[in-house]
């Protein structure tokens, strides 16, 4: 055992001067700008009216979300906005969200964000904690009907929805649509 350790140390000692004399590799332009060379990007954009069980009410989701990935399925950075709009008795109640996560996989996407602004007099102003998180899921097939699903909001004092999570996309898109670019193409 001692013989093997001494032999390995000798090989390393002989290789070190050779490795030190080799010129350092020149970083790629992407490395110099702090962007990993293997960065993958996802994007989700669009505006649509969703099916809703109350015919007189209209639910719309507008989204412009982006994310980058170095490796794996968890984004390294997400940004953008989305708006959830719900027209009740002719009044448009809306909330704007700052995206904190966009994940994609094939024809599906999940977006979460923190509430940053609401329409004047919106019930969320009194029923929700400031900057609560909500999530929206999307199913955007190459052909056929798209769908979306809304997490709803957690009431004041309840645990905040986990980042990157949303329910199944169970509401059909009945007007408008979405464009999805998955990080894997």
MOVENGI-V793276 format. One record per backbone hydrogen bond with DSSP energy under -1.0 kcal/mol. CO is the residue of the C=O (numbers start at 1). NH is the residue of the N-H. E is the energy in kcal/mol with one decimal. If there is no record, write none. Layout:
co->CO nh->NH e->E
co->CO nh->NH e->E
This chain:
co->1 nh->5 e->-1.9
co->2 nh->6 e->-2.5
co->3 nh->7 e->-2.3
co->4 nh->8 e->-2.3
co->5 nh->9 e->-2.3
co->6 nh->10 e->-2.1
co->7 nh->11 e->-2.1
co->8 nh->12 e->-2.2
co->9 nh->13 e->-2.3
co->10 nh->14 e->-2.0
co->11 nh->15 e->-2.0
co->12 nh->16 e->-2.0
co->15 nh->19 e->-2.5
co->16 nh->20 e->-2.5
co->17 nh->21 e->-1.5
co->28 nh->32 e->-1.7
co->29 nh->33 e->-1.2
co->30 nh->35 e->-2.2
co->31 nh->34 e->-1.5
co->36 nh->39 e->-1.4
co->40 nh->69 e->-2.4
co->42 nh->67 e->-2.0
co->43 nh->181 e->-3.2
co->44 nh->65 e->-2.8
co->45 nh->179 e->-3.1
co->46 nh->63 e->-2.9
co->47 nh->177 e->-2.1
co->48 nh->61 e->-2.1
co->49 nh->174 e->-2.7
co->49 nh->175 e->-1.2
co->54 nh->57 e->-1.9
co->58 nh->87 e->-3.0
co->59 nh->50 e->-3.1
co->60 nh->85 e->-2.8
co->61 nh->48 e->-1.7
co->62 nh->83 e->-2.7
co->63 nh->46 e->-1.9
co->64 nh->81 e->-1.7
co->65 nh->44 e->-2.5
co->66 nh->79 e->-2.3
co->67 nh->42 e->-2.5
co->68 nh->76 e->-2.7
co->68 nh->77 e->-1.3
co->69 nh->40 e->-2.7
co->77 nh->68 e->-2.4
co->79 nh->66 e->-2.5
co->80 nh->99 e->-2.2
co->81 nh->64 e->-2.6
co->82 nh->97 e->-2.9
co->83 nh->62 e->-2.2
co->84 nh->95 e->-2.0
co->85 nh->60 e->-2.7
co->86 nh->93 e->-2.2
co->87 nh->58 e->-1.2
co->88 nh->91 e->-2.2
co->91 nh->88 e->-2.6
co->93 nh->86 e->-3.1
co->94 nh->119 e->-2.2
co->95 nh->84 e->-2.1
co->96 nh->116 e->-3.0
co->96 nh->117 e->-1.3
co->97 nh->82 e->-1.7
co->98 nh->114 e->-2.1
co->101 nh->112 e->-2.3
co->103 nh->110 e->-2.4
co->105 nh->108 e->-1.7
co->107 nh->140 e->-3.6
co->108 nh->105 e->-2.3
co->109 nh->138 e->-2.9
co->110 nh->103 e->-2.5
co->111 nh->136 e->-2.9
co->112 nh->100 e->-2.5
co->112 nh->101 e->-1.5
co->113 nh->134 e->-2.1
co->114 nh->98 e->-2.6
co->117 nh->96 e->-3.1
co->119 nh->122 e->-1.9
co->122 nh->125 e->-1.8
co->123 nh->126 e->-1.3
co->123 nh->127 e->-2.3
co->124 nh->128 e->-1.7
co->127 nh->156 e->-1.6
co->129 nh->132 e->-1.2
co->132 nh->115 e->-2.8
co->134 nh->113 e->-2.0
co->135 nh->151 e->-2.6
co->136 nh->111 e->-2.9
co->137 nh->149 e->-2.1
co->138 nh->109 e->-2.1
co->139 nh->147 e->-2.2
co->146 nh->173 e->-2.5
co->147 nh->139 e->-2.6
co->148 nh->171 e->-2.6
co->149 nh->137 e->-2.5
co->155 nh->158 e->-2.2
co->162 nh->165 e->-1.4
co->168 nh->170 e->-1.5
co->171 nh->148 e->-2.4
co->172 nh->51 e->-2.9
co->175 nh->49 e->-2.8
co->177 nh->47 e->-1.4
co->179 nh->45 e->-2.3
co->181 nh->43 e->-2.1
co->182 nh->185 e->-1.9
